[in-house]
Amino acid sequence: MSSTLNRCEQQSCMKSAEPPDWMTAVDELVRFYVDESALGLGKTLAAARKDVIHAGHPLVPECPVGTLR
């Protein structure tokens, strides 16, 4: 039971409004933007790289998720 709770606590950072520090792009280094048609890919790349942003990313508030319809 405690391992399940621990897993849930670890994943809670993914549900917060602000991304964790290990996932924050650096404004001066941004080279790639992934729109929401590939949002899963964009979030995965943003977690691994500091030069990728995606729809809904804090550095691009003018591109919220849900604008593609």
N, C-alpha and C positions, 0 to 999 in steps of 0.2 A: 504494500500500500504506500509506503513512504517513497519508493522509487517512482511510482506514478505521480505523486504529489510533486516530487522534485522535478520531473519532466515538465509538468504543467507550469511550475514556477520558472523554469528555464525558457519556456516558450512565451511567457507573458511579455517579454521584451518585444516580441514580434507584433503584439497587439496594441502597443502603446502608440500614441500620436507621433512622438519623436523617434527617429531611428536611433539605435544604440551607437556608441562611439565607433565601434569596429565597422560600421556600415556607412559612415558619413563621407560623402564626396567632398573633395577639396575644390572650392570655387575656381581657383586658378588652374587646376589640372583637368577640368571637365573637357572631354573630347567627344563623348558619345551620348546621344539621347535615344531612348527606346520608348516608343509610344505605347499606348495601352493595348494595342492589338497583340503585343508580345510582352505583356506586363510581367508574367512569371519569369521570363528570360531576363527582363530588365532588372527585376529585384534580385535575381540570382547573380547577375553580373555586378550589380551595385554592392552586393555583399562581399564580393571577391576583389573588386577594383575600386580605386578612389577617383577614377576618371569617367564614371558612368552614372547618369541620372535617368530617371524614368518618370512617367506621368504620375503625379501625386507626390513627387519628391519635394522636400522642403525648399530646395534651391530654385524650384520652378513653380511657385504658387499660382501662376497664370495658366498652368496646365493641370487642372485637377483631374482625378479619375472620374470618368463618366461624361467627358466631353465628346467622346467618339460615339455617335449614335446613328 
